[in-house]
Amino acid sequence: MKRILVAGELNVDLVFRDCRAFPAPGREVLAEDAMVVPGSSSMICAMGLARLGNPVAFAGKVGADGWGGFCVSALQGAGIDVAAVRRDPALRTGITASFSTSRDRALVTYAGAIGALCAADIDDALLARTDHLHVSSYYLQSALRPDLASLFARARAHGLGTSLDPGFDPEQRWGSEWPRLLAEVDLFLPNDVEFAGISGCGDVLDGLRALDNGRTRIVVKRGRHGCATLGRDGSLLESAAFAAEAVDSTGAGDSFDAGFLHAWLRDLPLAEAMRWGNACGALSTRGVGGTARQADAAEAEALLGGAA
């Protein structure tokens, strides 16, 4: 099994489930349930990978506070190597409030330590013990973002594969650096909203063709519509979503990343990796928060086999 290093943000999620509506100014909204769970795209993906049986290490920063201890304990409980997680007394651990309805979700984030990790925190010795580097939440990681292309290039020099989930840009500027950055990335995993902003194209196929560089595999997550990528003949290659009795969609895209990477790093065919991503994304919605009901390999295989 290939060793995976996830470099990214750590924070807690305050999940308000089954809201009757999304909060609006001057109004109070009731939720059916609320709880504190492990959060952040990077953390959810890492825990999903570990749940599937992959050896995972995490590089990140948290505050020397209770929330930081909660995050580190959650990673350790999942069997993840936390030697490269730093607890900094000068930082406060980030918090995301997730408001979910039966159809969608909305997020409010206090960044705290989320943007503190930098490329220099990931040294060559750490990369030498790894086979694949995954980064999530590009737009939230303000210290890592300027040097991410050089970090990926350094990882490639050590023989690592690389993958990136950009996450949402809170400022919705999206940036113009993507051709240069994607030249260093093996696998790019945006959702459809993020992809439209980054590519500048409202149509997924147009965006895939616009950003195609002949090297990077771009897989666009489309929620209930499954996922899509560029076929060998330049057409749209799609994979249908799996039906699920959804309780909470928080982190479903990050569990998709875990499922896709699990299959991709085992050299399964592209179509199978897409199905693994869809299966793990769907199964993760069975519980509250991003990590409560993430699939193990047997559960994912059962869903994949039943839908064959």
Secondary structure, DSSP 8 states (H G I E B T S, - for coil): ---EEEE---EEEEEEES-SS---TT-----SEEEEEEESHHHHHHHHHHHTT--EEEEEEEESSHHHHHHHHHHHHTT-EEEEEEEETT---EEEEEEE-SS-EEEEEE-GGGG---GGGS-HHHHHT-SEEEEE-TTT-TTTGGGHHHHHHHHHHTT-EEEEE----TT----S-HHHHHTT-SEE--BHHHHHHHH--SSHHHHHHHH--SS-EEEEE-GGG-EEEE-TTSSEEEE-------S--TTHHHHHHHHHHHHHTTT--HHHHHHHHHHHHHHGGGSSSSSTT---HHHHHHHHHHT-
